[in-house]
């Protein structure tokens, strides 16, 4: 099998105090999996990756001079934003699309994907967060970027962006406040999704460790082009910069999770 990178790190300045993540940044698959039995068109859909997020993460990382970590594989192969014991880690069906290459799947293949793709990505996230923490001697601010469809099951979604979170409101409150200062934006608070998900990226790297964090979703039709990506990078860069300048967002403080006790 040709070498396949499970992640990409944009190193930048570890003294910056911030880390940006793109869990579903890419729609790539290693050659050994072909197309998982799906038509090529499936890989331009949201089921394969978060449209617009790779470009948005790259632009924000460059503008702010902060390190970022991007997953290098499609969520159809294995979902990096799920815990290793989550039954939806490797999906058999996604938004009506049956994924032949994922069903049936042996325990050996399941474990291979965890060890070869999922775990290396999270190791890269951990190492990047640790480097920033060690360089600054304080908690990093971690911001995870995702995107969602402009409609679901035929029902339009009114939110231009949304902030998802569990119980740690420290980074969420200022992010919501600054986004909502724009009268043209409709910003969701834990909608259309709930941000409390046991074992996901924010749970694993931030909730368990007490690191300030937020997950920002942007509607895909707004960042589906270079112009849209640039517009949102210009909008978000000063917001992220202002958040990063707040000392309160660089302190460790473990919050209880709505998903239940930590094990």
Secondary structure, 3 states (H helix, E strand, C coil): CCCCCCEEEECCCHHHCEEEEECCCCCCCCHHHCCCCCCHHHHHCCCCCCCCHHHHHHHHHHHHCCEEEEECCCCCCCCCCCCCCCCCCCCCEECCEECHHHCCCCHHHHHHHHHHHHHHHHHHHHHHHHHHHHHHCCCCEEEEEEEECCEECCEECCCCEEEECCCCCHHHHHHHHHHHCCCCCCEEECCCCCCCCCCCHHHHHHHCCCCCEEEEEEEHHHCCCHHHHHHHHHHHHHHHHHHHCCHHHHCCCCCCCCCCCCC
